[in-house]
């Protein structure tokens, strides 16, 4: 197909094979001007690292919307940094932690960090195992499963619920509400996004956290024995920023809801991408069964080869040059983790899945710099635990030809989003073990 006028943000023809599109762009250089929105794409590995680390010339304010960002002012001159920050409240989704910067970002991240300590993740391991086993029990006897709908989606939602210490009733509600959700569909309006199931989840979390704050109010000290909750949400409700100030209820609730949006779907999609490899590569499946220690290498190469995140956004706030291309202040930037991870200058034979690849962990699936994914250690644990348990209970895993076609004529459908590499479904057949 012709990519000359293809629009990354709206052209659904790019969804099934984004790698071919990025190869087309990379053939023109590591930084390429796009034929729409006055944007540039960064598709080289070194240039993407530079972009991620350069907070002087590039802002994360459009991390969610990328090239679709609508500024409420006309950029003028070579430095719009102050104008961007002044307009933050008028820019869609600029209040998300991934779009924040400086002290504000560091403050919010400090609140989240208490959920991802090594001791907390170690405590969570038994729940990861129990959740995996419980979900496998639901379909094990059938000898078939849609790994996206029946395992990955509910698994991600339930794990985040456990991370937040939600009750069984609330975790089941989150599972139901978040089933089949998709962040940032290509044709979604702002109104559509506000109908996202994360909104009612956020309202419930707001109520739970507000009750815990109220219970700790000094004026209610005589009732604290009746009102107090000793749980993770209580820790979040009482969290303070490094300077001792307290985040607002909206801040804390937004962070808790963000975990569902960022953590649930990315884990689901990574698992599906991984089992697509496992089901179509009997040699790899056999190696993972023979030596579970290879699962770690499998995950790192999967993150490079077909990670969950396709792209994020940046906007140039101070005119500069990147990869030999001059970029003016106000220019939106298509930043692609996926493109960088298949740059042949960094990873020879990038379209080959190779678990023996040197320096496996140098991929950019989790980003670099201040915005490196804070949940990366949990994501690795979730996927490793899932692969280990699914392999232990599902023998001879293979694709359903009824759904995906015979070998040599496979069919896969991907969700129409520019953010995630998201299979709509992955139907597997297996021999119950």
C-alpha positions in Angstrom: 0.0 0.0 0.0 1.0 3.7 -0.4 2.0 5.4 2.8 2.7 8.8 1.2 -0.3 10.5 2.7 -1.3 8.0 5.4 -2.3 9.7 8.8 -1.1 7.7 11.8 -3.9 9.2 14.0 -6.8 8.4 11.8 -5.9 5.9 9.1 -7.2 2.4 10.1 -5.2 0.8 7.3 -2.1 1.3 9.5 -3.5 -0.6 12.4 -2.8 -4.2 11.3 0.8 -3.7 10.3 2.3 -0.5 11.9 5.8 -2.0 11.5 5.7 -1.7 7.7 4.6 2.0 8.0 7.5 2.7 10.4 9.9 1.0 8.0 8.7 3.3 5.3 9.3 6.4 7.5 12.7 5.1 8.7 13.9 4.7 5.1 13.6 8.5 4.9 15.6 9.1 8.1 15.3 8.8 11.9 13.3 12.0 12.1 10.7 12.6 9.4 8.3 15.4 8.6 4.7 14.1 8.2 2.3 15.3 5.5 -0.3 16.2 8.1 -0.9 18.4 11.2 2.6 20.0 10.8 4.0 17.1 12.7 7.2 15.1 12.7 7.8 11.5 13.5 10.8 10.2 15.4 11.5 6.6 14.4 15.2 6.1 15.2 16.3 4.5 18.5 19.0 7.0 19.5 16.8 9.9 18.5 13.8 8.5 20.5 16.0 8.2 23.6 17.2 11.8 23.1 13.6 13.0 22.7 12.5 11.2 25.9 15.3 12.7 27.9 15.1 16.3 26.5 12.7 18.1 28.7 14.1 21.5 27.8 13.0 21.5 24.2 10.1 19.0 24.3 7.0 18.9 26.5 4.9 15.9 27.4 1.7 17.9 27.7 0.2 16.1 24.7 1.4 12.6 25.8 -2.1 11.2 25.3 -3.3 13.1 22.2 0.0 13.3 20.3 -0.5 14.9 16.9 -4.2 15.5 17.7 -3.3 18.1 20.3 -5.3 21.4 20.0 -3.5 24.4 21.4 -5.7 27.2 22.7 -3.2 29.7 21.3 -1.2 30.3 18.1 2.4 29.4 18.7 4.8 32.3 18.1 8.5 32.6 18.3 11.1 29.9 19.3 10.0 29.4 22.9 6.4 28.6 23.9 7.2 26.7 27.1 5.5 29.3 29.4 2.5 29.6 27.1 2.1 25.9 27.1 2.1 25.7 30.9 -0.3 28.7 31.2 -2.7 26.9 28.8 -2.4 23.4 30.5 -5.9 23.7 31.9 -7.4 24.1 28.4 -5.5 21.2 26.8 -7.3 17.9 26.7 -5.9 15.2 29.1 -3.0 17.5 30.1 -3.9 16.7 33.7 -2.9 13.1 33.4 0.4 12.1 35.2 1.9 11.0 31.8 1.4 14.6 30.6 2.7 16.4 33.7 6.3 17.6 34.2 8.8 19.0 36.7 7.9 19.2 40.4 4.2 18.4 39.7 5.1 15.2 37.9 7.6 14.2 40.6 5.0 14.9 43.4 2.4 12.7 41.8 4.9 10.0 41.0 6.0 10.0 44.7 2.4 9.0 45.7 2.2 6.2 43.2 5.7 4.9 44.1 4.5 3.6 47.5 2.4 1.0 45.6 5.4 -0.4 43.7 8.0 -1.0 46.4 9.8 -4.4 46.2 8.1 -5.5 49.5 4.6 -4.5 48.2 5.2 -6.4 44.9 6.5 -9.4 46.8 3.3 -9.4 49.0 1.2 -9.3 45.8 2.8 -12.4 44.2 0.5 -14.9 45.9 -2.5 -12.9 44.6 -1.0 -12.9 41.1 -0.9 -16.6 41.2 -4.3 -17.1 42.7 -5.9 -14.7 40.2 -4.2 -16.6 37.3 -5.4 -20.0 38.6 -8.9 -18.7 39.2 -9.3 -17.4 35.6 -7.8 -20.5 34.0 -10.3 -22.6 36.0 -13.1 -20.7 34.2 -12.1 -22.0 30.7 -9.7 -24.9 31.3 -12.1 -27.7 30.7 -13.2 -26.2 27.4 -9.8 -26.7 25.7 -10.2 -23.3 24.1 -10.0 -19.6 25.1 -10.0 -16.1 23.8 -7.0 -15.0 25.7 -7.9 -11.3 25.3 -11.5 -11.4 26.7 -11.3 -14.4 29.0 -7.9 -14.0 30.6 -5.8 -10.9 29.8 -8.5 -8.3 30.3 -10.0 -9.6 33.6 -6.5 -10.5 34.8 -5.2 -6.9 34.4 -8.3 -5.4 36.1 -8.2 -7.8 39.0 -4.5 -7.3 39.6 -4.8 -3.5 39.8 -7.8 -4.0 42.1 -5.5 -6.1 44.4 -2.7 -3.6 44.1 -5.1 -1.0 45.5 -6.5 -3.4 48.1 -10.1 -3.2 46.9 -12.8 -5.4 48.4 -13.9 -8.6 46.5 -17.2 -6.8 45.7 -15.4 -3.8 44.2 -12.8 -5.9 42.3 -15.6 -7.9 40.7 -17.4 -4.6 39.7 -14.2 -3.3 38.2 -13.8 -6.5 36.2 -17.3 -6.1 34.8 -17.0 -2.4 34.0 -13.7 -2.6 32.3 -14.5 -5.7 30.1 -13.7 -4.9 26.5 -12.6 -1.3 27.1 -10.3 0.4 24.6 -8.3 3.6 25.3 -8.3 6.4 22.7 -10.0 4.8 19.7 -9.2 6.6 16.5 -12.7 7.8 15.9 -13.5 8.8 19.5 -14.7 12.3 20.4 -13.9 13.9 23.7 -17.5 13.1 24.7 -16.9 9.4 23.8 -13.8 9.3 26.0 -15.8 10.7 28.9 -18.2 7.7 28.6 -15.3 5.4 29.2 -15.9 2.9 32.0 -12.9 4.4 33.8 -15.2 7.3 34.7 -17.6 5.4 37.0 -14.6 3.4 38.4 -13.0 6.8 39.2 -16.2 7.9 41.0 -16.2 4.8 43.1 -12.6 5.3 44.0 -13.2 8.9 44.9 -15.9 7.9 47.4 -13.7 5.2 49.0 -10.7 7.5 49.3 -12.9 10.4 50.6 -14.3 8.2 53.3 -10.8 7.3 54.4 -9.7 10.9 54.5 -12.8 11.8 56.5 -12.0 9.0 59.0 -8.6 10.5 59.7 -10.0 14.0 60.3 -8.9 15.2 63.8 -12.4 16.4 64.5 -13.7 12.9 64.2 -11.0 11.3 66.5 -13.6 9.9 68.9 -15.1 7.9 65.9 -11.9 6.8 64.3 -12.2 3.3 65.8 -15.4 2.8 63.9 -14.4 4.6 60.7 -10.8 3.7 60.2 -9.6 1.5 57.4 -6.1 0.0 57.5 -5.6 -0.7 53.8 -3.8 0.5 50.7 -6.4 3.1 49.9 -6.0 4.5 53.4 -2.3 4.9 52.7 -3.1 6.7 49.5 -5.7 8.9 51.3 -3.1 9.9 53.8 -0.2 10.3 51.4 1.8 13.5 51.3 4.0 15.1 48.7 7.8 15.3 49.5 7.4 18.8 50.9 4.7 17.7 53.4 1.7 19.1 51.5 -1.3 16.9 50.8 -2.5 16.0 47.3 -6.1 16.8 46.5 -8.8 14.1 46.5 -9.0 14.6 42.7 -5.2 14.1 42.5 -5.3 10.8 44.4 -8.4 9.5 42.7 -7.0 10.4 39.3 -3.8 8.4 40.1 -5.8 5.3 41.2 -8.0 5.4 38.1 -4.9 6.0 35.9 -3.5 2.6 37.1 -6.5 0.9 35.6 -6.2 2.7 32.4 -2.5 2.3 32.0 -2.0 -1.0 33.7 -5.0 -3.2 32.8 -5.0 -2.8 29.1 -1.3 -2.8 28.4 -0.8 -6.1 30.3 -3.7 -7.6 28.5 -2.4 -6.6 25.1 1.2 -7.7 25.9 -0.1 -11.2 26.9 -2.0 -11.5 23.7 0.9 -10.5 21.6 3.1 -13.0 23.5 0.7 -15.9 23.0 0.4 -15.1 19.3 4.2 -15.9 19.2 3.8 -18.9 21.5 1.0 -20.4 19.4 2.7 -19.8 16.0 6.3 -20.8 17.1 6.2 -24.4 18.4 10.0 -24.2 18.9 9.7 -21.3 21.3 6.7 -22.9 23.1 8.8 -26.1 23.6 11.8 -24.1 24.9 9.7 -22.2 27.4 8.1 -25.4 28.6 11.5 -27.1 28.9 13.1 -24.2 30.8 10.9 -21.7 32.6 13.9 -19.5 33.3 13.7 -18.5 29.6 10.4 -16.8 30.2 12.2 -13.7 31.3 14.2 -13.5 28.1 11.0 -14.2 26.1 9.2 -11.2 27.8 12.1 -8.8 27.1 12.2 -9.8 23.5 8.4 -9.6 23.3 8.5 -6.0 24.7 11.0 -5.1 21.9 9.4 -7.1 19.1 5.7 -6.3 19.7 5.2 -4.4 22.9 1.8 -3.0 24.0 2.6 0.7 23.3 2.8 1.9 19.7 3.1 5.6 20.2 3.0 8.6 22.6 3.2 12.3 22.0 5.5 15.2 22.6 5.4 18.8 21.4 8.4 21.0 20.7 8.4 23.9 23.1 11.7 25.4 22.2 12.9 25.3 18.6 15.7 22.8 18.2 17.3 20.2 15.8 16.8 16.5 16.2 18.2 13.8 13.9 19.4 16.6 11.5 15.8 18.0 11.2 14.9 21.4 12.4 11.9 21.4 14.6 10.1 24.7 15.4 8.3 25.5 18.6 4.7 24.3 18.5 5.4 21.3 16.3 3.7 18.1 17.5 5.9 15.0 17.6 4.9 11.4 17.0 7.1 9.4 19.4 7.0 5.7 18.8 8.4 3.1 21.2 7.5 0.5 18.6 9.5 2.2 15.8 12.5 2.7 18.0 12.5 -0.9 19.1 12.8 -2.1 15.5 15.5 0.3 14.4 18.1 -1.9 12.6 20.9 0.4 13.7 20.3 -0.7 17.3 18.8 -4.2 16.8 20.1 -6.2 13.9 17.4 -8.2 12.1 14.7 -6.3 14.0 11.8 -8.2 12.5 13.1 -11.5 13.8 12.0 -12.7 17.3 15.3 -13.7 19.0 15.4 -14.5 22.7 19.2 -14.7 22.5 19.5 -11.2 21.3 22.3 -9.3 23.1 21.3 -6.5 25.5 17.7 -7.6 25.6 16.6 -5.0 28.1 17.7 -2.0 26.1 14.3 -1.8 24.4 12.2 1.3 25.0 8.9 -0.4 25.7 8.8 1.2 29.2 10.3 4.6 28.1 13.3 6.5 29.5 13.9 9.3 31.8 11.4 10.9 34.3 8.4 9.2 32.6 9.8 5.7 32.6 6.8 3.4 33.4 6.6 3.2 37.2 4.6 -0.1 36.9 7.2 -1.9 34.8 8.3 -4.3 37.6 4.6 -5.3 38.2 4.0 -5.7 34.5 6.9 -8.1 34.2 5.7 -10.1 37.2 2.1 -10.3 35.8 3.2 -11.5 32.4 5.8 -14.0 33.8 3.3 -15.4 36.2 0.6 -15.7 33.5 2.9 -17.4 31.0 4.2 -19.9 33.6 0.7 -20.9 34.8 -0.9 -21.0 31.3 1.9 -23.2 30.0 1.6 -25.4 33.0 -2.1 -26.0 32.5 -2.5 -25.8 28.7 -0.6 -28.3 26.5 0.0 -28.0 22.8 -1.2 -24.4 22.5 -2.3 -23.5 19.0 -4.3 -21.0 17.1 -7.9 -21.7 16.3 -8.1 -22.0 12.5 -11.8 -21.4 12.6 -11.1 -17.9 13.9 -7.6 -17.1 12.5 -7.3 -19.2 9.4 -4.9 -22.0 8.5 -1.1 -21.7 8.5 0.0 -19.5 5.6 -3.3 -17.6 5.6 -3.6 -16.3 9.1 -6.1 -13.6 10.0 -5.7 -11.2 13.0 -7.7 -8.1 13.8 -6.4 -5.2 15.8 -8.3 -2.5 17.7 -8.4 0.9 15.9 -6.1 2.9 18.2 -2.9 4.7 17.6 -1.8 4.2 21.2 -1.7 0.4 21.7 -0.8 -2.7 19.7 -4.0 -4.3 20.6 -5.4 -7.6 19.2 -9.2 -7.6 19.2 -9.1 -11.3 20.1 -6.7 -14.3 20.1 -8.5 -17.6 20.0 -6.4 -20.5 21.2 -7.0 -24.2 21.4 -5.1 -26.5 23.8 -5.0 -29.8 25.5 -6.0 -29.4 29.2 -3.2 -30.5 31.6 
